[in-house]
């Protein structure tokens, strides 16, 4: 179940150059989605609804970010008007995944179970993609603590989205460090 109807794929930071390009933080593992002149949607930060549509004229990766050129955005003032906007796609337009892959956003609302201890840790309430090289699951643990748990293969994650359960083999002491 999607937490909202839109999936954020980028966040516009500022204009880039003087021809209407913008530089954006990349929030997708599928940057090729910007190729082929796709129709994307823009929304103001914090808004639940997209406020306008935009066709990507061109894109290029630059220093861990993406530079986007939208159709009709031809000047610095045009690009400046897009500052701080989210680039979103409909939830059901996400790229298909393999059998052993999951969108980390789908893990929000799942109960995290530590298979090392055999006990539930808490509920995944958010995903932090900005504080680390790896996605950090923000977990509301019992007792009101908030934990940050790296979502990495080394912890052997397995999930069942139908039962909203995420199982991970967490190393001893990790939960003490993050709480």
N, C-alpha and C positions, 0 to 999 in steps of 0.2 A: 504494500500500500504506500503510495507516494505521500510525503508529508505536505506537499503543495503541488499545484499543477505545473510548476516550472522548475527546470533544472538549470542552475547557474553554470555557465561554461567559461565565463571571463568577467573581469571587473575592470572597466575603463579607468585608467589612472590619470591620463593627461593627453593633450595633443602631442603629436610627433611630427616634427617638420612643419612645412607651411602649405601643404597641399591637401589638408583635411584628414590626414591619417591620425589614428589614436594608438597609444600604447596601452596594453591591458595586461593585468595579471591573469595568467592561464589557470583555469580551475577545472580542466578536463584532462584526462589521459589520452584523449583522441583529438589532437589539434588538426588533423586532416579534415575534420568536420567543417573547417572554415573554407576549404577548397570547393571549386565547382559552383561558385556564386550562390551559396545557400541563403534562404530567407531565414533570418534570425529575428529575435525580438529584444527590445531594450526596455528596461524599467528603472525607475528611480530606486536608489538604495533603500531598503526597508519596506518598499511597497510590495504588495501581494500580487498585483496585476501588471502585466506588460503595458507600457504606455505608447509604444510605437514599434513598427516593424522596420527592418533594415536589410538590404541585400549586400552581402560581402562582395566587393569588387575584387579585392586581392588581400592576401595576408602573407606574413613572413614571421618566422620565429626570430627573436632577438634577445639574447641574454636571459633566457628563462622566461621571457614574456612573449606576447604576440603583438605584432603591429597589424592593425586592421584598417582597411580603407573601405568605407561604406559608400554605396552609390548615392550621389547627391550631396555628399559631404566634401566640400571642395576648398575650404579655407580654414584658417586658424579659428575664427569665431564659430564656424560650424562645428569643428572638433571640440572646442571648448564647451559648447552646449551639451556635449556627451560626457563630460567629466563626471566621475563617480557613479556612472550608470552600470547596472548589471547587464550582461549579455546572457540571454536565457533561451532555452528551447523547451517545447512542450515535453513533459515527463515521458510520454510514450514515444518520443522521437530520439530517445537515447540509442547510442550505438549498441548492436548486439554483442553479447559476451559469450565466452566459452563456458563449458560445463563446470569448470573449477574456478570460475571468476564471479565476483559480486560487485555491484556498485556499493561503495562504502556508505553512500547516503541511504541505501536500503536497510542498513544495519541500525539506523536510528529507531528506537522503540523496542529493540531486541534485548532480551535478558542475557547478560554476559555470564557464562559459567566458566570458572577456572577448573579445568580438567585435572590439574595437579592436585588440587585440594578436594575436588568433587563437589564444590559448593557454588551457589550463585554469588556473584560479586555485586551486581546492580544492573541498572538499565542504561543502555546507550542513549544519551539525550542529544548529542551533537557530534560533529566531526571537525577537528581542527586541522586544516591542511596548511596553515601558514607558519606555525611555530617550529616545525621540524621538517626534515627531509622525508619523513614518513608521516602518513596520516595518523593522527592521534584521536582515539575514541574518547570522548568525554562521557564518563560514566557516573551516574548518580548512584552512589553506593549506599548501602544500609547505614544508618546512623547520620545521614545528611552530608557525608563527605563527597567531594567531587574528585574523581580519579582521572588521570590521563594514561591511557594504555595504547602503546604503539600497535598499529595494525600491520604486523609483519609476518612473513611466512615462517620465520623461526619459531613463532609461537603456535604453529600448526592450527591455524583457524579453520573451523568448519561451521557451517551455518545451516539452519532450516528456517527459511523465511515464512513458511506456512505456520510454524509454531512460534515464530519470533524469538528464536534461540540462537545465540552465537557461543560456540565453545572454543576456548583457547587454553593452551598449556602455558600458563604464566610462570616465569621463573620465581623462585623463592625470594621474598623481600621486595619484589616490584611494587606490590600494593602498599607497602610501608613507605616507599620512596615517593610515591605520587600523591599520597594523602596528606 
